[in-house]
Amino acid sequence: MFYRASLQAAAALASLSLLAGCGLLSDSGSEVEQKLAVGTTSEPSTLDPAAAWDGSWELMRNVFQTLVSFPTGSTSPEPDAADHCKFTDTTSTAYRCTLRKGLKFSNGDVLDAEAVKYSIDRIRTIGVKGGPIGMLGSLDRVETKGDDVVIFHLSKPDATFPFVLATPAMSLVAPSAYSKHKIRDDGGVTGSGPYLLDAYKPGDRSELLKNPDYEGFADRKNDAVTIRYFKDSGTMVSALKKNEIDATYRGLSAQEVVSLEDNQDKKSDLQIVETVGADIRFLVFNPKDKAAGNPAVRRAIAQLVDRDALVAKVYQGTAEPLYSMVPKGIAGHTTSFFDTFGDPSTTKARKILTDAGITKPVPMTFWFTTDRYGSSTAPEFAELKRQLEASGLFRITLKSQPWKTFQEGFNKGEYPVFGRGWFPDFPDPDNFIAPFVGKDSVTGMPYVKDEITKQLLPQSRKESNRGAVSRQFERAQKILVDDVRLLPLWQGKLYVAEGEDIGGGERALDPQTVMQMWELYRKASW
């Protein structure tokens, strides 16, 4: 999960909850232990960075280090485990980092240059499908010099590579605790981050304790954090109102946001913070499916989907229609799908199908996940089904799975059409195009488009001024519209619900919309 005007986007991804903790100071002014709790509906799918290109980053940011990262307020990567990093050439093909002195992992192993090389090489050796290997396409090899220097040699210019290194997917792991050939699955973590993972109970919680050996930029304002995982947002909000947790992030439904805002107006002890979001939702079409693989079918669906109605009925103003894969707030944003298809039209959709020889309603199955993007997902797909069937041109069957099973399914190419969400890795249009094209597409299905992967992306990656790459990304989005392999639906707003005694929430979200737990604290009680 890189992103700046959408840096604001970052702002909502993680909301926190604090458990029964005390204030930074007691009434007498003496310090007391800070114990916090975080509520979320987004549980990690893995604890191993080599397999993580999803919401698992939320936990990883807090228990691992990366060479560079995004301290609060930064819009570009800054040193974390590294003391300093820079490109050493004018073509952005050699990136050199010198490590901080005295770093070590939680098992006592030294964090040196060889450990960094091992961590990055391991991602490529294991090569998890749909995993972070897709982010390392420009990396040729990793070189070490002595104990503290690492040089990343790139096979082609890539001005976005430092942003890649700043993602939790590039977390540094202890070589003695992680096999180079398989994913670690024992429920443990051996990192060097601000916190230690003291306990992990799948489906229930993660217990984080301050790491006494941590050396990095994070100024920890608490001593421990409990992250609680909820199956549905209703249960999570109920826990918030009962003071069982102190804040929530990720997964509030539109109805819950509106309800909590109303309570805020009535001066309750809860508060809602709204921020601009860069997270997007879209449909993915499987080209190997008989119906979804037909361009006419895909174009007809694109012609029918009413985003305004979807946002109004399901999201009640907590999202906005999206007409390109690059959202508002990111350089290169366009309205290419609207420019091509205009307003929803059954007449136009019918003509698209009949011109392709399709005269009977098309049966299709749409899949979605039940526990990744919040409880509004099911109503969203019900509304899509209603819209498509109201045209008389489609017969839609809806099916769903919990995220882990759902992810396995789309990576195996099992679903004809399915819904995905994308939270930015970093604030750059590259991150809303590159992950979805090429043989290692994060959708789980190869999407080979040479003009994008061999021309447009390489051209844009030579440009260190990322505001000057609009032309390439406007063209890339036009190609995506012509293919309709991906159909953008909406762009989210981000909300944090928290108790009025919680501080640090405005600083806790980094540009990747990942929660930096160390910023949170309970306000002093006087």
C-alpha positions, -999 to +999 in steps of 0.1 A: +000+000+000+039+055-021+007+082-024+000+133-017-028+155-027-039+120-022-015+119+005-046+131+021-060+099+007-037+082+030-055+097+057-082+073+061-070+040+057-063+034+092-083+044+120-074+033+154-090+021+185-075+023+218-081-003+245-084+004+281-054+026+283-046+055+306-036+090+297-001+101+288-002+117+322-023+110+352-040+138+372-008+141+392+013+145+361+031+112+364+036+090+333+015+059+329+017+031+304-001+038+271-021+008+258-041+014+227-065-007+206-074-005+169-106-018+153-107-028+116-126-051+093-094-057+073-075-087+086-040-096+072-041-123+045-004-131+053+023-121+078+051-126+053+060-095+032+070-116+003+034-126-002+018-092+006+003-068-019-029-060+000-042-047+033-017-069+052+006-039+048-013-022+077+002-046+102+036-049+084+043-011+085+043-013+123+064-045+129+090-043+101+113-016+087+119-007+051+150+011+038+130+043+032+095+052+043+070+080+047+073+098+080+042+119+088+039+148+064+063+135+038+054+133+001+084+114-010+104+085+006+128+094+034+153+072+053+141+045+077+165+016+081+187+035+058+208+065+069+206+079+034+197+068-001+201+084-036+204+076-073+240+077-082+235+083-119+216+107-141+194+079-157+178+066-126+192+031-129+214+028-098+200+035-064+224+034-034+215+031+003+237+033+033+223+016+064+219+031+099+245+018+124+236-008+150+203-022+135+192-056+146+162-079+142+139-089+171+157-123+173+191-106+178+204-111+143+223-081+127+204-061+101+231-056+076+235-051+038+233-089+032+200-091+051+186-063+029+197-081-002+183-114+011+149-098+018+145-083-017+159-113-036+136-136-016+105-118-030+117-126-065+128-161-057+095-172-042+075-152-068+041-154-052+014-149-079-004-116-073+023-107-048+048-079-046+071-094-072+050-074-096+065-042-081+101-052-089+099-054-127+126-028-131+151-044-107+180-062-123+201-071-093+210-062-057+247-056-048+263-052-014+294-033-005+307-040+030+282-044+058+262-012+053+259-004+016+233-017-008+231-008-044+200-016-065+209-019-102+178-013-124+174-028-159+157+004-171+152+039-158+126+040-130+121+072-110+094+054-090+118+028-075+124+046-042+086+046-038+085+009-043+112+004-016+090+025+008+061+000+006+057-025+034+060-053+008+098-044+008+100-050+046+133-063+058+132-098+074+158-118+093+173-144+070+176-170+097+139-168+103+126-168+067+132-194+041+143-181+007+121-206-010+088-206+008+064-183+026+066-183+064+033-195+078+038-201+115+020-169+126+053-153+137+072-121+127+109-114+130+114-078+120+131-046+133+101-022+133+087+000+160+067-028+175+071-065+182+042-089+173+037-103+208+007-125+197-014-131+167-048-148+167-062-151+132-097-136+130-094-120+164-064-097+171-028-088+169-010-077+200+019-052+195+045-042+221+070-015+218+103-028+204+130-019+229+158-023+202+141-003+175+163+023+157+144+044+132+124+076+126+092+067+145+086+086+177+064+062+195+037+078+217+023+046+231+037+014+246+013-012+231-014-015+205-041-042+202-055-044+166-089-061+167-103-078+136-141-076+131-161-097+107-185-069+100-186-032+106-218-033+126-201-053+153-171-030+152-192+002+156-211-014+184-177-021+202-168+016+196-200+028+212-195+005+242-160+018+246-146-016+240-124+000+214-116+037+210-115+041+173-122+023+140-106+024+106-113+006+074-147-008+067-174+016+079-205+015+058-220+046+044-250+042+067-227+040+097-207+071+087-239+091+083-252+078+117-220+086+135-219+121+119-255+126+132-244+115+167-215+139+164-239+167+157-257+158+190-224+162+208-217+126+217-183+115+228-174+102+193-160+121+164-157+114+127-128+126+106-133+128+068-104+129+044-100+127+006-094+092-006-074+077-034-088+042-029-108+029-059-133+001-067-136-016-101-148-047-119-123-071-135-133-092-165-118-126-171-108-129-208-110-167-207-147-167-198-171-171-227-192-141-219-167-118-200-141-126-227-163-110-253-155-073-258-191-065-268-204-079-235-178-058-216-187-027-235-224-032-230-219-035-192-198-003-193-226+014-212-252+004-186-235+009-152-250+040-135-223+052-112-243+082-099-271+059-088-247+034-073-230+061-052-262+078-042-281+046-032-253+026-016-227+051-005-249+081+004-223+107-006-193+089+010-179+081-024-179+096-059-182+082-094-150+073-110-145+073-148-108+062-151-084+040-132-064+070-120-085+088-094-090+125-088-061+141-069-035+121-089-016+135-119-030+122-151-066+117-139-092+117-168-128+110-173-121+086-202-149+061-196-175+089-195-160+105-226-164+072-244-197+059-231-215+090-218-246+086-197-260+051-191-281+039-220-300+007-225-305+016-262-268+019-268-260-012-249-285-032-268-270-020-301-235-030-289-248-066-283-269-070-313-241-057-336-221-086-321-249-111-328-261-113-292-299-111-290-307-130-258-301-119-222-265-128-212-261-149-181-231-139-160-218-145-124-203-116-105-181-124-075-172-102-045-154-105-012-174-103+021-148-090+045-122-068+028-139-036+017-167-031+042-203-042+046-215-019+017-199-043-008-229-067-008-254-038-014-231-024-041-232-057-061-270-060-055-273-026-071-251-035-100-272-066-106-304-045-104-291-020-130-279-047-155-310-068-152-333-038-155-320-034-190-333-068-199-299-076-215-283-095-186-291-121-160-267-118-131-259-143-104-240-130-073-215-151-054-191-141-026-163-155-005-141-143+025-110-124+013-085-152+017-106-177-003-117-149-028-080-140-034-071-176-041-100-178-065-092-148-086-055-157-087-065-191-102-086-174-128-118-189-114-142-159-116-158-146-148-163-111-133-152-099-098-149-068-078-116-054-066-105-025-045-072-007-048-055+013-021-025+033-034+010+019-029+023+054-035+009+087-049+017+084-085-004+075-116+020+047-123+006+028-094-029+029-108-019+015-142+013-006-139+000-031-113-029-041-136-011-048-168+016-072-178+021-109-171+021-104-133-011-083-131-023-080-095-057-091-108-043-126-110-047-127-148-021-116-174-031-085-192-005-081-220-006-046-235+028-038-251+021-001-258+015+005-221+043-018-207+069-013-234+063+023-243+042+045-221+054+033-187+091+033-196+088+068-210+071+081-179+096+065-156+125+085-171+108+116-157+117+126-122+092+154-123+061+132-117+037+160-125+050+160-161+038+125-171+001+132-178+004+126-215+016+090-211-011+081-186-039+098-205-030+075-234-028+044-212-063+051-198-076+054-234-063+019-241-080+006-209-113+021-221-110+005-255-104-030-239-128-027-209-109-054-191-112-032-160-142-011-153-137+017-127-168+023-105-161+048-077-135+066-056-138+066-019-136+091+009-119+080+040-133+081+075-119+076+110-143+072+139-128+077+173-134+088+209-129+124+217-100+115+241-078+101+213-049+121+199-025+117+170-051+105+145-044+133+122-008+123+120-012+085+120-018+079+083+011+078+059+009+086+021+001+049+015-030+052+037-013+028+061-017+035+098+014+045+118+003+032+152+031+050+170+014+084+164-016+075+185-021+082+222-048+089+247-049+125+257-039+136+291-064+136+319-062+166+341 
